[in-house]
Amino acid sequence: MAYLVSSPFTLQSIKPDQLSSPSQKHYFLHSFVPRKINQTSLKSSLKVKCAAIGNGLFTQTTQEVRRIVPENNQNLPTVKIVYVVLEAQYQSSLTAAVQALNKSSKDASYEVVGYLVEEIRDASTYKTFCKDLEDANIFIGSLIFVEELALKVKTAVEKERDRLDAVLVFPSMPEVMRLNKLGSFSMSQLGQSKSPFFQLFKKKKQGAGFADSMLKLVRTLPKVLKYLPSDKAQDARLYILSLQFWLGGSPDNLQNFLKMISGSYVPALKGKTIAYSDPVLFLDSGIWHPLAPCMYEDAKEYLNWYGTRRDANEKLKDPNAPVIGLVLQRSHIVTGDESHYVAVIMELEARGAKVIPIFAGGLDFSGPVERYLIDPVTKKPMVNSVISLTGFALVGGPARQDHPRAIEALSKLDVPYIVALPLVFQTTEEWLNSTLGLHPIQVALQVALPELDGGMEPIVFAGRDPRTGKPNFPL
């Protein structure tokens, strides 16, 4: 039976001047990590009532928190974008991109509404999703791998596909990928074409293999297709550029992505020259730290920087300090949705542990594990333990699972491997107030499958705010 529960959480005050130096930023980041709860101070803290509806089985979040309707005081053509994603890391970045476009664009106003894939399981939400598609110009989908929900997305988008100006689906199940349409570029014959591009999809294992193959293509294919005369080649180029923008994930990248697609394919904007910048590219895989000046491709370069940190405490300077490898999702980093990662890093360092946080852009994390956590000369692990903060299988993420490959990589490390997980299909409040615990889909994807890799102690370490979609942590 569904029920309504209201429970408090604490909002902390943030002073901008705390960000004026690395050490102040370190202090600022640590301020988010809760210490022992003092009941007296808790009562005097600012409290906000947050309602959680439901029994924890399905999320009660709503797409309305991701809807932006422009004022459009200048009577500009409106471009409506509808998107469906696995989890909410793109919410903040897309919202910022659309708001910036509506402030600066002289050619169009932009409306956007986003759905988390689990939300469309609800009949009422699915009806609203179908209604939103009826007058949409552009549909975007990404990481849609839950089969029954993928079929619901396919059914809804397929009805509007011919009318939509553009359909862009990034790594998802083949049924959804076939919806792609960008001018003359289509994936409707996915897996049947003799084109090398489409051969990527002919493998039985669609998830990690496809995503990693796509990452190899996005670096070079736009440059090649640029010089081919046919419209089909240019439409294919814009699709790959779109993937570059999407994987880049920052508000600036997403702004230019929407400018490029709307200016190229929305009929109301035909004849207008809408300038856009090329994608800002980030490393496909590497090492990232919130206080570091850049991403690193070499573990020794990262550790050299680590040794120069002036903000490090005495415990971190101890040569015998434990070293923990962290496995992160690249999309959370580039979209600025990384606060739950930051909290864990800061807390581990506060307790005297050095960290090597690695990330991958695809769905196969075994390569970065071997590349960044094992000494290339001695072949010995550079870490004492590894914690995956993705919550997913080491190879395949939410798409599939290849535990033999994962076991091979982890066996080379031969250190404890823990899989901590952020809430994906529930808000923090829903999970805390639930008598059932994790959503059953998350139990399958983020508890059962990682255990086949050898992952242990599946601890929930973060959730999401139902209004902003931003992570809140730790639990």
C-alpha positions as CSV (number, residue, x, y, z in Angstrom):
1,M,0.0,0.0,0.0
2,A,1.3,3.4,-0.9
3,Y,1.8,5.9,1.9
4,L,3.0,9.5,2.5
5,V,5.9,10.2,4.7
6,S,7.5,13.5,5.5
7,S,11.1,13.6,6.9
8,P,13.6,16.4,7.4
9,F,17.0,16.9,5.9
10,T,19.6,19.6,6.6
11,L,20.6,22.4,4.1
12,Q,24.1,23.7,4.7
13,S,25.1,27.3,4.1
14,I,27.8,27.8,1.5
15,K,30.1,30.9,1.4
16,P,31.6,31.7,-2.1
17,D,34.8,32.9,-0.5
18,Q,35.6,29.4,0.6
19,L,36.5,28.6,-3.0
20,S,39.3,31.1,-3.3
21,S,42.2,28.7,-2.9
22,P,42.8,24.9,-3.1
23,S,43.0,24.5,0.6
24,Q,39.7,26.5,1.1
25,K,38.1,24.4,-1.6
26,H,39.3,21.3,0.2
27,Y,37.7,22.6,3.4
28,F,34.5,23.5,1.5
29,L,34.3,20.0,-0.1
30,H,34.8,18.4,3.4
31,S,31.9,20.5,4.7
32,F,29.5,18.4,2.8
33,V,30.5,15.2,4.6
34,P,28.5,14.7,7.7
35,R,30.1,13.9,11.0
36,K,28.4,12.4,14.0
37,I,24.9,13.8,14.3
38,N,24.4,16.3,17.2
39,Q,20.7,16.3,18.0
40,T,20.9,19.8,19.6
41,S,22.5,21.4,16.5
42,L,20.2,19.4,14.3
43,K,17.1,21.0,15.9
44,S,18.5,24.4,15.3
45,S,19.5,23.7,11.7
46,L,17.5,24.8,8.7
47,K,15.1,21.9,7.9
48,V,13.0,21.3,4.8
49,K,10.1,18.9,4.6
50,C,10.4,16.6,1.7
51,A,7.4,14.3,0.8
52,A,8.1,10.8,-0.3
53,I,5.2,9.0,-1.9
54,G,5.0,5.3,-2.6
55,N,6.2,2.1,-1.1
56,G,9.7,2.3,-2.6
57,L,9.0,-0.1,-5.4
58,F,8.8,2.6,-8.1
59,T,10.0,6.1,-8.1
60,Q,7.6,9.0,-7.7
61,T,9.7,11.6,-9.3
62,T,8.1,13.6,-12.0
63,Q,9.3,14.9,-15.4
64,E,7.9,18.3,-14.5
65,V,11.1,19.1,-12.5
66,R,12.9,18.7,-15.8
67,R,10.5,20.8,-17.9
68,I,11.6,24.3,-19.1
69,V,9.0,26.4,-21.0
70,P,10.4,29.6,-22.5
71,E,8.7,33.0,-22.1
72,N,9.3,33.7,-25.8
73,N,8.6,37.4,-25.6
74,Q,10.0,37.9,-29.0
75,N,7.7,35.4,-30.8
76,L,10.6,33.3,-32.0
77,P,10.1,29.8,-33.4
78,T,10.0,27.3,-30.5
79,V,12.2,24.2,-30.6
80,K,10.9,21.5,-28.3
81,I,13.2,18.7,-27.1
82,V,12.1,15.6,-25.3
83,Y,14.7,13.3,-23.8
84,V,14.8,9.9,-22.0
85,V,17.9,8.8,-20.0
86,L,18.7,6.1,-17.5
87,E,19.6,8.4,-14.6
88,A,19.6,12.1,-13.9
89,Q,23.2,13.2,-14.4
90,Y,22.3,15.1,-17.6
91,Q,19.4,17.0,-15.9
92,S,21.4,19.9,-14.5
93,S,23.6,20.3,-17.5
94,L,20.8,20.2,-20.0
95,T,18.7,22.6,-17.9
96,A,21.7,25.1,-17.8
97,A,22.2,24.7,-21.6
98,V,18.6,25.5,-22.5
99,Q,18.3,28.4,-20.0
100,A,21.4,29.9,-21.5
101,L,20.1,29.4,-25.1
102,N,16.8,31.1,-24.1
103,K,18.7,34.1,-22.8
104,S,21.0,34.5,-25.7
105,S,19.4,33.1,-28.8
106,K,17.9,35.5,-31.4
107,D,16.8,32.7,-33.7
108,A,14.7,30.4,-31.6
109,S,13.4,29.7,-28.1
110,Y,13.9,26.3,-26.6
111,E,11.5,24.1,-24.6
112,V,12.8,20.9,-23.0
113,V,11.3,18.1,-20.9
114,G,13.2,15.1,-19.6
115,Y,12.2,11.6,-18.4
116,L,14.1,9.0,-16.5
117,V,13.5,5.7,-18.2
118,E,12.0,4.1,-15.0
119,E,9.4,6.9,-14.8
120,I,7.7,5.8,-17.9
121,R,6.7,2.5,-16.3
122,D,3.9,4.5,-14.7
123,A,0.9,4.6,-17.0
124,S,0.1,8.3,-16.3
125,T,3.7,9.4,-16.9
126,Y,3.9,7.3,-20.1
127,K,0.7,9.0,-21.4
128,T,2.3,12.4,-20.7
129,F,5.5,11.3,-22.4
130,C,3.5,10.3,-25.5
131,K,1.7,13.6,-25.4
132,D,5.0,15.5,-25.2
133,L,6.2,13.7,-28.3
134,E,3.2,14.8,-30.4
135,D,4.6,18.4,-30.7
136,A,8.3,17.8,-30.2
137,N,10.9,18.7,-32.7
138,I,13.8,16.6,-31.4
139,F,13.9,13.3,-29.4
140,I,17.1,12.3,-27.5
141,G,17.6,8.9,-25.8
142,S,20.6,7.4,-24.0
143,L,21.4,4.2,-22.0
144,I,18.0,2.7,-22.4
145,F,18.8,-1.0,-21.6
146,V,15.8,-2.2,-19.6
147,E,14.0,-4.3,-22.2
148,E,10.4,-3.7,-21.3
149,L,11.0,0.0,-21.0
150,A,13.0,0.1,-24.2
151,L,10.0,-1.3,-26.0
152,K,7.7,1.3,-24.5
153,V,10.1,4.1,-25.7
154,K,10.2,2.5,-29.1
155,T,6.4,2.3,-29.4
156,A,5.9,5.9,-28.4
157,V,8.7,7.4,-30.6
158,E,8.0,5.2,-33.6
159,K,4.5,6.8,-33.9
160,E,6.1,10.2,-34.2
161,R,9.4,9.4,-35.9
162,D,8.4,10.5,-39.4
163,R,7.1,13.8,-38.1
164,L,10.0,14.5,-35.8
165,D,12.7,16.7,-37.2
166,A,15.5,14.7,-35.6
167,V,15.8,11.5,-33.5
168,L,19.1,10.9,-31.7
169,V,19.6,7.8,-29.7
170,F,23.0,7.1,-28.1
171,P,24.1,3.7,-26.8
172,S,20.9,1.8,-26.0
173,M,19.2,-1.5,-26.9
174,P,19.1,-2.1,-30.7
175,E,15.3,-1.7,-30.9
176,V,15.7,1.9,-29.7
177,M,18.9,2.6,-31.7
178,R,17.0,1.8,-34.9
179,L,14.9,4.9,-34.3
180,N,17.8,7.2,-35.1
181,K,17.0,9.7,-37.8
182,L,19.1,12.7,-38.9
183,G,18.2,13.9,-42.4
184,S,19.1,11.1,-44.7
185,F,21.0,9.3,-41.9
186,S,19.0,6.4,-40.4
187,M,19.6,3.3,-38.4
188,S,16.4,1.5,-39.4
189,Q,18.4,-1.2,-41.1
190,L,20.6,-1.7,-38.0
191,G,22.7,-4.8,-38.2
192,Q,21.8,-5.5,-41.8
193,S,23.9,-3.0,-43.7
194,K,27.3,-3.9,-45.1
195,S,28.6,-0.5,-44.0
196,P,31.5,-0.8,-41.5
197,F,29.6,1.7,-39.3
198,F,26.7,-0.7,-38.9
199,Q,28.9,-3.7,-38.4
200,L,29.4,-2.4,-34.9
201,F,25.9,-3.6,-34.1
202,K,26.1,-7.1,-35.5
203,K,27.8,-8.4,-32.4
204,K,25.6,-10.3,-30.1
205,K,26.9,-8.4,-27.2
206,Q,25.6,-4.9,-27.8
207,G,26.4,-3.0,-24.7
208,A,30.0,-2.4,-23.8
209,G,31.4,-3.5,-27.2
210,F,29.3,-1.1,-29.1
211,A,30.0,1.8,-26.7
212,D,33.7,1.3,-26.8
213,S,33.8,1.0,-30.6
214,M,31.8,4.2,-30.9
215,L,34.3,6.0,-28.7
216,K,37.1,5.0,-31.2
217,L,35.1,6.3,-34.1
218,V,34.1,9.7,-32.6
219,R,37.7,10.9,-32.6
220,T,38.3,10.5,-36.3
221,L,35.1,9.9,-38.3
222,P,33.8,13.5,-38.3
223,K,37.1,14.7,-39.9
224,V,36.8,12.0,-42.6
225,L,33.1,12.5,-43.4
226,K,33.6,16.3,-43.6
227,Y,35.2,15.8,-47.0
228,L,32.7,13.4,-48.5
229,P,30.2,15.2,-50.8
230,S,27.0,13.2,-50.2
231,D,24.3,14.5,-47.8
232,K,24.2,11.1,-46.2
233,A,27.9,11.4,-45.2
234,Q,27.3,14.8,-43.8
235,D,24.3,13.7,-41.8
236,A,26.3,10.7,-40.5
237,R,29.0,13.2,-39.5
238,L,26.5,15.3,-37.6
239,Y,25.3,12.2,-35.8
240,I,28.9,11.4,-34.7
241,L,29.4,15.1,-33.7
242,S,26.2,14.8,-31.7
243,L,27.7,11.8,-29.8
244,Q,30.8,13.8,-29.2
245,F,28.7,16.7,-27.7
246,W,26.6,14.3,-25.7
247,L,29.6,12.4,-24.3
248,G,31.2,15.8,-23.5
249,G,28.1,16.6,-21.4
250,S,29.0,20.1,-20.2
251,P,26.4,22.9,-20.5
252,D,28.6,24.5,-23.3
253,N,28.8,21.2,-25.2
254,L,25.1,20.6,-24.9
255,Q,24.3,24.2,-26.0
256,N,26.3,23.8,-29.2
257,F,24.7,20.4,-29.7
258,L,21.2,21.8,-29.6
259,K,22.3,24.7,-31.9
260,M,23.7,22.3,-34.4
261,I,20.7,20.0,-34.6
262,S,18.0,22.6,-34.5
263,G,19.8,24.8,-37.1
264,S,20.4,21.9,-39.4
265,Y,17.1,20.0,-39.2
266,V,14.2,22.1,-37.7
267,P,12.2,23.5,-40.7
268,A,11.2,26.7,-38.9
269,L,14.9,27.7,-38.8
270,K,15.7,26.9,-42.4
271,G,17.7,29.6,-44.0
272,K,19.1,30.9,-40.7
273,T,22.7,30.5,-40.0
274,I,23.0,29.3,-36.4
275,A,26.7,29.3,-35.5
276,Y,28.0,26.6,-33.1
277,S,31.4,25.6,-31.8
278,D,33.1,22.3,-32.1
279,P,32.8,19.8,-29.2
280,V,35.2,20.3,-26.3
281,L,36.6,16.8,-26.0
282,F,37.6,15.2,-22.7
283,L,39.7,12.1,-22.2
284,D,37.8,8.8,-22.9
285,S,39.4,7.3,-19.8
286,G,41.9,8.5,-17.2
287,I,42.3,9.7,-13.6
288,W,40.3,12.5,-12.1
289,H,40.5,14.3,-8.8
290,P,38.3,17.3,-7.9
291,L,41.3,19.4,-6.9
292,A,43.6,18.4,-9.7
293,P,44.3,20.9,-12.5
294,C,43.5,18.4,-15.2
295,M,42.6,14.8,-16.0
296,Y,45.5,12.5,-16.2
297,E,46.4,9.7,-18.6
298,D,49.3,8.4,-16.6
299,A,49.2,7.2,-13.0
300,K,52.7,8.4,-12.2
301,E,51.9,11.9,-13.4
302,Y,48.9,11.9,-11.2
303,L,50.8,10.6,-8.2
304,N,53.5,13.3,-8.8
305,W,50.8,15.9,-8.6
306,Y,49.3,14.2,-5.6
307,G,52.7,14.5,-3.8
308,T,52.8,18.3,-4.4
309,R,49.5,19.0,-2.7
310,R,49.8,21.7,-0.1
311,D,46.3,21.0,1.3
312,A,47.2,17.4,2.2
313,N,47.2,16.4,5.8
314,E,50.0,14.6,7.6
315,K,48.3,11.2,7.2
316,L,48.2,11.6,3.4
317,K,51.9,12.5,3.3
318,D,52.8,9.3,5.1
319,P,54.5,7.0,2.5
320,N,52.8,4.0,4.2
321,A,49.3,5.6,3.9
322,P,46.8,3.2,2.3
323,V,45.9,3.8,-1.4
324,I,42.4,3.2,-2.6
325,G,41.4,2.9,-6.2
326,L,38.0,4.4,-7.1
327,V,36.0,3.5,-10.3
328,L,33.8,6.4,-11.5
329,Q,31.5,7.1,-14.4
330,R,32.9,9.7,-16.9
331,S,29.4,11.1,-17.6
332,H,29.0,12.2,-14.0
333,I,32.3,14.1,-14.1
334,V,31.9,15.9,-17.4
335,T,28.3,17.0,-16.7
336,G,29.2,18.4,-13.2
337,D,27.1,15.7,-11.5
338,E,30.0,14.5,-9.4
339,S,29.3,15.8,-5.9
340,H,28.7,12.3,-4.5
341,Y,32.1,11.3,-5.9
342,V,33.7,14.4,-4.3
343,A,32.2,13.5,-0.9
344,V,33.7,10.0,-0.9
345,I,37.1,11.3,-2.1
346,M,37.2,14.0,0.6
347,E,36.1,11.6,3.3
348,L,38.6,8.9,2.4
349,E,41.4,11.5,2.4
350,A,40.2,13.0,5.7
351,R,40.7,9.5,7.2
352,G,44.2,9.3,5.8
353,A,43.8,7.2,2.6
354,K,45.2,8.3,-0.7
355,V,42.9,7.8,-3.7
356,I,43.4,7.1,-7.4
357,P,39.9,7.8,-9.0
358,I,39.8,6.3,-12.5
359,F,37.0,6.7,-15.1
360,A,36.0,5.4,-18.4
361,G,33.7,6.8,-21.1
362,G,32.4,3.5,-22.4
363,L,30.9,0.6,-20.4
364,D,34.1,-1.4,-20.0
365,F,36.2,-0.4,-16.9
366,S,38.5,-3.4,-17.0
367,G,41.0,-1.5,-19.2
368,P,41.4,1.5,-16.9
369,V,41.7,-0.8,-13.9
370,E,44.7,-2.6,-15.5
371,R,46.1,0.6,-17.0
372,Y,46.0,2.9,-13.9
373,L,45.9,0.7,-10.9
374,I,48.7,-1.8,-11.7
375,D,52.4,-0.7,-12.0
376,P,53.4,-1.3,-15.6
377,V,56.9,-2.3,-14.6
378,T,56.5,-4.5,-11.5
379,K,53.0,-5.7,-12.5
380,K,52.0,-5.2,-8.8
381,P,48.9,-3.3,-7.7
382,M,49.4,0.3,-6.7
383,V,46.3,0.2,-4.5
384,N,45.3,-1.7,-1.3
385,S,41.7,-2.0,-2.3
386,V,39.3,-0.9,-5.1
387,I,35.8,0.6,-4.6
388,S,33.5,1.0,-7.6
389,L,31.2,4.0,-7.1
390,T,29.3,3.2,-10.4
391,G,27.3,0.4,-8.8
392,F,27.4,-1.5,-12.1
393,A,29.2,-4.5,-13.4
394,L,32.9,-3.8,-14.2
395,V,32.4,-4.7,-17.9
396,G,29.0,-3.8,-19.5
397,G,27.6,-1.2,-17.0
398,P,23.8,-1.2,-17.2
399,A,23.8,-2.9,-20.6
400,R,25.3,-6.3,-20.1
401,Q,27.8,-8.2,-18.0
402,D,31.0,-10.0,-18.9
403,H,32.2,-11.4,-15.6
404,P,35.0,-13.5,-17.0
405,R,36.7,-10.4,-18.4
406,A,36.0,-8.5,-15.2
407,I,37.5,-11.4,-13.1
408,E,40.5,-11.5,-15.3
409,A,41.2,-7.8,-14.6
410,L,40.4,-8.0,-10.9
411,S,42.5,-11.1,-10.5
412,K,45.6,-9.2,-11.7
413,L,44.9,-6.7,-8.9
414,D,44.2,-9.3,-6.2
415,V,42.9,-6.8,-3.7
416,P,39.5,-6.4,-2.0
417,Y,36.9,-5.1,-4.5
418,I,33.8,-3.3,-3.1
419,V,30.9,-2.1,-5.2
420,A,29.1,0.8,-3.5
421,L,26.1,2.1,-5.3
422,P,24.2,5.3,-5.7
423,L,20.4,5.2,-5.9
424,V,19.3,5.2,-9.5
425,F,15.6,4.4,-9.6
426,Q,14.5,6.0,-6.4
427,T,15.1,9.3,-4.6
428,T,16.9,9.4,-1.3
429,E,13.6,10.0,0.6
430,E,11.8,7.2,-1.1
431,W,14.6,4.7,-0.2
432,L,14.9,5.9,3.4
433,N,11.1,5.7,3.9
434,S,10.7,2.4,2.1
435,T,10.0,-0.9,3.8
436,L,11.2,-2.8,0.7
437,G,14.6,-1.2,0.1
438,L,16.2,-1.0,-3.3
439,H,14.1,-1.0,-6.5
440,P,14.1,-4.6,-7.9
441,I,15.7,-3.4,-11.2
442,Q,18.5,-1.9,-9.2
443,V,18.9,-5.0,-7.2
444,A,19.4,-7.0,-10.4
445,L,21.7,-4.4,-12.1
446,Q,23.7,-3.1,-9.2
447,V,23.8,-5.9,-6.6
448,A,23.4,-9.3,-8.4
449,L,25.5,-8.6,-11.5
450,P,28.5,-7.0,-9.7
451,E,28.6,-9.9,-7.3
452,L,29.4,-12.1,-10.3
453,D,32.5,-10.0,-10.8
454,G,33.5,-10.7,-7.2
455,G,32.2,-7.4,-5.9
456,M,31.2,-7.4,-2.2
457,E,29.5,-5.2,0.4
458,P,26.9,-3.5,-1.9
459,I,26.5,-0.4,0.3
460,V,24.2,2.5,-0.8
461,F,26.4,5.6,-0.5
462,A,24.4,8.3,-2.3
463,G,20.9,9.3,-3.6
464,R,19.3,12.1,-5.5
465,D,17.2,15.2,-4.7
466,P,13.8,14.8,-6.4
467,R,13.6,18.4,-7.4
468,T,17.1,19.2,-8.8
469,G,18.2,15.7,-9.7
470,K,21.5,16.4,-8.0
471,P,23.2,13.8,-5.8
472,N,22.9,14.0,-2.1
473,F,25.2,12.0,0.1
474,P,26.4,10.1,2.0
475,L,23.7,7.9,3.5
